[in-house]
Amino acid sequence: MNAENLKKAEGPRKLYVGNLNNNINEIMLKAVFEPFGQVEQCKIQRESNGISKGYGFIEFRISDSAENAMKHMNGFELAGQGIKVNYVTERADDMLTLDGEDIDVGIGMSRTSRAALMAKLSEGHKAGLSVPGLPQGTGPVSSCLVLNNMFDPSNESGLSWSQDIRDDVLGEANKFGLVHHIHVDISSPKGSVYLKCQTPQVAAALINALNGRKYGGKIIQAQSMPDSQYHGIFPTAMSAVMPLRPSQ
């Protein structure tokens, strides 16, 4: 190995990836970063119950791959959330620190380079990779979605709490377009609210706007849902055409 290659191999190779959608797993994360070079390790940090903490680490074989990944992926929208990518420094005491955590290390990308990157990332999806909340292919294909973590049924009280949630969601959704069906699953342990929008574009815009936002002190988890699956749960939604509005 010559001096130049040794320098590349010995440079920073490990990256912190933060603000991850909780539905992203190691397979998905690795597939997204592999276009930049060989990934040696990929690990998402999780709670004791297995739920993602919303961040993880990627380690490349060479430092050039890590550098390119950091430059292009910092701020990249993955499953409706702008991820944060930065170098990780491993200290002698095995503690991890982020280099320049508050510095925006991303670089501007032209429309051509962004399109080229998306083409590379799409290669991972050809193998059947599907990231919840992330429209696949050339554009969003489903007009349906589910919002999780909207409420805890064991903590709700009163006669109209589900109606209040319905109205709040519709009020926000109507900023982006029409909604033809909504269902607040009052017994759902996930605190789920289901919606069918007029078009896939409206659904995608709503996912992008709500995913990661707070509602009632909880972080909303918004993700796309196949139309066929939605209609299987709510058959009447298939013929629903009446625009829905918050109750007066």
C-alpha positions as CSV (number, residue, x, y, z in Angstrom):
1,M,0.0,0.0,0.0
2,N,1.5,3.3,-1.0
3,A,1.5,6.4,1.2
4,E,-1.5,8.0,-0.5
5,N,-3.7,4.9,-0.2
6,L,-2.5,4.5,3.4
7,K,-3.6,8.0,4.2
8,K,-7.0,7.4,2.7
9,A,-7.5,4.2,4.7
10,E,-6.4,5.7,7.9
11,G,-8.5,8.9,7.7
12,P,-11.9,9.1,9.5
13,R,-14.1,6.3,8.3
14,K,-16.9,6.2,10.8
15,L,-20.0,8.4,10.5
16,Y,-22.8,9.3,12.9
17,V,-26.2,9.3,11.2
18,G,-28.9,11.1,13.2
19,N,-32.6,12.0,13.0
20,L,-33.5,8.6,11.5
21,N,-37.1,7.6,11.0
22,N,-37.8,4.9,13.6
23,N,-38.8,2.5,10.8
24,I,-35.3,2.5,9.3
25,N,-33.4,-0.6,10.0
26,E,-29.7,-1.6,9.4
27,I,-30.4,-3.2,6.0
28,M,-32.1,-0.1,4.7
29,L,-29.5,2.3,6.1
30,K,-26.6,0.2,4.7
31,A,-28.3,0.2,1.2
32,V,-28.6,3.9,1.2
33,F,-24.9,4.5,2.0
34,E,-23.4,1.7,0.0
35,P,-23.3,3.7,-3.3
36,F,-20.5,5.7,-1.7
37,G,-18.3,2.7,-1.0
38,Q,-17.9,-0.5,0.9
39,V,-19.6,-0.4,4.2
40,E,-17.8,-2.5,6.9
41,Q,-20.2,-1.9,9.8
42,C,-23.7,-0.5,10.1
43,K,-25.4,-0.2,13.5
44,I,-28.6,1.5,14.7
45,Q,-28.8,2.3,18.4
46,R,-31.9,0.9,20.1
47,E,-33.8,1.0,23.3
48,S,-34.0,-2.1,25.5
49,N,-37.4,-2.9,23.9
50,G,-35.8,-2.8,20.4
51,I,-37.2,0.6,19.3
52,S,-34.7,2.7,17.4
53,K,-33.2,5.7,19.3
54,G,-33.2,7.6,16.0
55,Y,-29.5,7.4,15.3
56,G,-26.8,5.0,14.3
57,F,-23.3,4.6,12.9
58,I,-21.8,3.7,9.5
59,E,-18.2,2.7,9.0
60,F,-16.6,2.6,5.6
61,R,-13.6,0.6,4.4
62,I,-11.8,3.8,3.3
63,S,-12.0,7.4,4.4
64,D,-12.8,8.8,1.0
65,S,-16.1,6.9,1.0
66,A,-17.0,8.4,4.4
67,E,-16.1,11.9,3.2
68,N,-18.2,11.7,0.1
69,A,-21.1,10.2,2.1
70,M,-21.0,12.9,4.7
71,K,-20.8,15.7,2.1
72,H,-23.8,14.4,0.1
73,M,-26.0,12.8,2.7
74,N,-26.0,15.5,5.5
75,G,-29.4,17.0,5.3
76,F,-30.7,14.4,2.9
77,E,-34.4,13.5,3.3
78,L,-34.8,9.9,4.2
79,A,-38.3,8.6,4.9
80,G,-39.6,12.1,5.4
81,Q,-36.8,13.2,7.7
82,G,-33.7,15.2,7.0
83,I,-30.9,13.1,8.4
84,K,-27.7,14.5,10.0
85,V,-24.4,13.0,9.0
86,N,-21.1,13.8,10.7
87,Y,-17.7,12.3,11.5
88,V,-17.3,10.3,14.7
89,T,-14.1,10.4,16.8
90,E,-13.3,7.4,19.0
91,R,-11.4,8.5,22.1
92,A,-9.1,6.3,24.2
93,D,-11.9,5.8,26.7
94,D,-14.1,4.3,24.0
95,M,-16.5,7.3,24.2
96,L,-17.8,8.7,20.9
97,T,-17.8,12.3,20.1
98,L,-19.0,14.1,17.0
99,D,-16.6,16.3,15.1
100,G,-18.0,19.8,14.5
101,E,-21.5,18.7,15.5
102,D,-23.0,22.1,15.1
103,I,-21.3,22.9,11.8
104,D,-23.2,22.4,8.6
105,V,-20.9,20.1,6.7
106,G,-23.2,19.5,3.8
107,I,-22.4,20.9,0.4
108,G,-24.7,22.2,-2.3
109,M,-25.7,19.8,-5.0
110,S,-26.8,20.7,-8.5
111,R,-29.9,19.2,-9.9
112,T,-27.8,16.9,-12.1
113,S,-25.7,15.6,-9.2
114,R,-28.8,15.2,-7.0
115,A,-30.5,13.2,-9.7
116,A,-27.4,11.0,-10.2
117,L,-27.3,10.3,-6.4
118,M,-31.0,9.4,-6.4
119,A,-30.3,7.0,-9.3
120,K,-27.6,5.3,-7.2
121,L,-29.8,5.1,-4.2
122,S,-32.7,3.6,-6.2
123,E,-30.5,0.6,-7.0
124,G,-31.0,-0.6,-3.5
125,H,-34.8,-0.4,-3.9
126,K,-34.7,-2.6,-7.0
127,A,-33.9,-5.5,-4.7
128,G,-37.2,-5.0,-2.9
129,L,-36.0,-2.5,-0.3
130,S,-38.9,-0.4,0.9
131,V,-38.4,2.4,3.4
132,P,-41.6,3.4,5.2
133,G,-42.6,6.9,4.4
134,L,-40.2,7.2,1.5
135,P,-41.9,7.4,-2.0
136,Q,-40.2,4.8,-4.3
137,G,-39.4,5.0,-8.0
138,T,-40.2,8.2,-9.9
139,G,-42.8,9.5,-7.5
140,P,-45.2,8.7,-4.8
141,V,-47.6,5.9,-5.7
142,S,-50.0,5.7,-2.7
143,S,-52.6,8.1,-1.7
144,C,-52.9,6.5,1.8
145,L,-50.9,6.9,4.9
146,V,-50.9,6.2,8.6
147,L,-49.9,8.5,11.5
148,N,-48.6,6.6,14.5
149,N,-47.9,7.8,18.0
150,M,-50.7,10.4,17.8
151,F,-52.1,9.4,21.2
152,D,-52.1,6.8,24.0
153,P,-55.6,5.4,24.4
154,S,-55.0,4.6,28.0
155,N,-54.4,8.2,28.8
156,E,-57.3,9.8,26.9
157,S,-60.5,10.8,28.5
158,G,-63.7,12.6,27.7
159,L,-66.3,12.0,25.0
160,S,-64.7,13.9,22.2
161,W,-61.0,13.3,22.3
162,S,-61.0,11.2,19.1
163,Q,-63.0,13.9,17.3
164,D,-60.5,16.5,18.4
165,I,-57.7,14.4,17.0
166,R,-59.6,13.9,13.8
167,D,-60.2,17.7,13.4
168,D,-56.6,18.6,14.2
169,V,-55.3,16.1,11.6
170,L,-57.8,17.3,8.9
171,G,-57.0,20.9,9.7
172,E,-53.3,20.2,8.9
173,A,-53.9,17.9,6.0
174,N,-56.2,20.3,4.2
175,K,-53.2,22.7,3.9
176,F,-51.8,20.3,1.3
177,G,-54.9,19.1,-0.4
178,L,-58.1,17.1,0.0
179,V,-58.7,14.1,2.3
180,H,-61.4,11.6,1.3
181,H,-61.2,9.2,4.3
182,I,-59.9,9.3,7.9
183,H,-60.1,6.9,10.8
184,V,-58.9,7.4,14.3
185,D,-58.3,3.9,15.8
186,I,-59.2,4.6,19.4
187,S,-58.1,1.2,20.5
188,S,-54.8,1.2,18.8
189,P,-51.8,0.8,21.2
190,K,-49.7,2.6,18.5
191,G,-52.1,5.6,18.6
192,S,-52.8,5.3,14.9
193,V,-54.7,7.6,12.6
194,Y,-55.4,6.5,9.0
195,L,-55.9,8.8,6.0
196,K,-56.7,8.5,2.3
197,C,-55.8,11.7,0.4
198,Q,-57.0,12.8,-3.0
199,T,-53.7,12.1,-4.7
200,P,-50.4,10.4,-3.9
201,Q,-48.7,13.8,-4.1
202,V,-51.0,15.2,-1.3
203,A,-50.2,12.1,0.9
204,A,-46.4,12.5,0.3
205,A,-46.5,16.2,1.2
206,L,-48.5,15.4,4.4
207,I,-46.0,12.7,5.4
208,N,-43.1,15.1,4.8
209,A,-44.8,17.8,6.9
210,L,-45.9,15.6,9.9
211,N,-43.2,13.0,10.3
212,G,-41.1,13.8,13.2
213,R,-43.3,16.7,14.4
214,K,-44.7,16.8,18.0
215,Y,-48.4,16.4,18.8
216,G,-49.6,16.2,22.4
217,G,-46.0,15.8,23.5
218,K,-45.5,12.8,21.2
219,I,-43.3,12.5,18.1
220,I,-45.5,11.6,15.1
221,Q,-44.4,8.7,12.9
222,A,-45.9,9.2,9.5
223,Q,-45.6,6.6,6.7
224,S,-47.1,5.6,3.4
225,M,-49.5,2.7,3.2
226,P,-50.3,0.8,0.0
227,D,-53.8,1.6,-1.4
228,S,-54.6,-2.1,-1.5
229,Q,-53.8,-2.6,2.1
230,Y,-55.7,0.5,3.1
231,H,-58.8,-0.6,1.2
232,G,-58.5,-4.1,2.7
233,I,-58.9,-2.5,6.2
234,F,-61.4,0.2,5.1
235,P,-63.4,-1.2,2.1
236,T,-65.7,1.9,2.0
237,A,-62.7,4.1,1.5
238,M,-62.3,2.8,-2.1
239,S,-65.4,4.7,-3.2
240,A,-65.0,7.7,-0.9
241,V,-64.9,10.9,-2.9
242,M,-66.4,13.5,-0.5
243,P,-63.7,16.0,0.7
244,L,-63.5,15.9,4.5
245,R,-63.2,19.0,6.7
246,P,-62.8,19.6,10.4
247,S,-66.1,19.8,12.2
248,Q,-67.3,23.3,13.1
